[in-house]
Amino acid sequence: MAALEAENPSLKGVLYRDFGRLELEEGKLGDLMGIIAKIDFDPAQHGSRDIFGEVYEYFLGQFARQEGARAGEFYTPKSVVNLLVEILAPFRGTIYDPACGSGGMFVQSAKFKDAHAKQVGKKGDLPIYGQELMADTRRLCKMNLAVHGLEGDLGNTYGSTFTNDQHHTLRADYILANPPFNISDWGADKLQKDPRWQY
């Protein structure tokens, strides 16, 4: 973990380190390796960084599937993310997600940019900005960016975009978000007179 943090300073303090304290049933690690072995990757199409990213996305999706509706706090289904990215078609400019969850919108936007850069023969540029309400979910996002070779500004800490906007001067070219609509207690009562509602 120390070597990963040294190579990726954005992960300092993010990675889990207490593996020796995990109380796992016998055979669980073997089961995990069995799941990983079933994932189909084509080395001709994926570099090693892509494989880490694909594995990370796979496990996020599986975890979200088990969590059910509660997963909406940190995960938007890949099909929804793909649709949003294809509609906005981010290629060059600043991208912002005010409810970034585990960062799937950023990852898919970067994939879109890279795929289209090859087609048009021009280099895309897509600086990433985001913010996340939940501390643990912010960590998931930082790890997701790192395993995909991406960097982004997620603000100084976790917090609500409404009450603690860490990018209040940002002017983004693309705002790509799927707000956690399934969370009823998001602080709307504190924002009744907020002047931003006029927009």
Buried (B, 14 or more C-beta within 10 A) or exposed (E): EEEBBEEBEBBEEBBEEEEEEEEEEEEEEEEEEEEEEEEEEEEEEEEEEBBBBBBBBBBBBEBBEEEEEEBBBBBBBBEEBBEBBEEBEBBBEBBBBBBBBBBBBBBBBBBBBEEBBEEEEEEBEBBBBBBBBBEEBBBBBBBBBBBBEBBBBBBEEBBBBBEBBBBEEBEBBBBBBBBBEEEEEBEEEEEEEEEEEEE
